[in-house]
Amino acid sequence: MSMVVGDLVKWNDKTGVIIRIFEQKVWRTKELGKGVDFTKINPEPFAEIMVSGSAFKVPQVDLQLVAG
């Protein structure tokens, strides 16, 4: 699922629009534990989305594409 700037997405039961695509590392404590070590993980695709006038940086895996 390839997302691009301008796509409409769903996140936390809200609809937003993608304003920027980038990569960022995120430490998932449920899977990796409490001991953070960013050298052990790779960046993953993120999107900055605009929802009701506020911007949020969200892993793309947490977004649902509505329309492109």
C-alpha positions as CSV (number, residue, x, y, z in Angstrom):
1,M,0.0,0.0,0.0
2,S,1.8,3.1,-1.2
3,M,0.6,6.3,0.2
4,V,1.3,9.8,-1.2
5,V,0.8,13.4,-0.2
6,G,-2.9,14.3,-0.6
7,D,-4.3,10.9,0.1
8,L,-7.3,10.7,2.5
9,V,-6.7,8.3,5.4
10,K,-8.5,7.0,8.5
11,W,-6.7,7.0,11.9
12,N,-8.3,6.5,15.3
13,D,-11.8,6.8,13.7
14,K,-10.9,10.2,12.3
15,T,-10.3,11.2,8.6
16,G,-7.3,13.1,7.7
17,V,-5.1,14.1,4.7
18,I,-1.5,13.2,4.3
19,I,0.7,16.3,4.2
20,R,4.2,14.7,4.3
21,I,5.7,11.2,3.8
22,F,9.0,10.3,5.6
23,E,10.8,7.5,7.5
24,Q,11.4,7.4,11.2
25,K,12.4,4.8,13.8
26,V,9.9,3.8,16.4
27,W,10.5,1.5,19.3
28,R,7.6,-0.8,19.9
29,T,7.8,-1.9,23.6
30,K,5.2,-4.6,23.3
31,E,7.4,-6.4,20.7
32,L,10.9,-5.2,21.6
33,G,10.7,-4.7,25.4
34,K,11.6,-1.7,27.5
35,G,15.3,-1.5,26.7
36,V,15.4,1.0,23.9
37,D,18.3,0.6,21.4
38,F,17.7,2.4,18.1
39,T,20.7,0.7,16.5
40,K,18.8,-2.5,16.4
41,I,15.9,-1.3,14.3
42,N,15.4,0.2,10.8
43,P,13.3,3.3,10.0
44,E,9.7,2.6,8.9
45,P,7.3,4.6,6.7
46,F,5.5,7.4,8.4
47,A,3.0,10.0,7.3
48,E,2.3,13.4,8.7
49,I,-1.5,13.9,8.6
50,M,-3.7,16.9,9.1
51,V,-6.9,16.1,11.2
52,S,-9.2,18.9,12.1
53,G,-6.4,21.5,11.9
54,S,-3.8,19.6,13.9
55,A,-0.8,17.7,12.5
56,F,0.1,14.2,13.7
57,K,3.1,12.0,12.8
58,V,1.8,8.4,12.4
59,P,3.3,5.1,11.3
60,Q,1.8,4.3,7.9
61,V,0.9,0.8,9.2
62,D,-1.6,2.5,11.6
63,L,-3.4,4.3,8.7
64,Q,-6.2,3.1,6.5
65,L,-6.3,4.5,3.0
66,V,-9.7,6.0,2.1
67,A,-9.0,7.6,-1.3
68,G,-6.0,8.5,-3.3
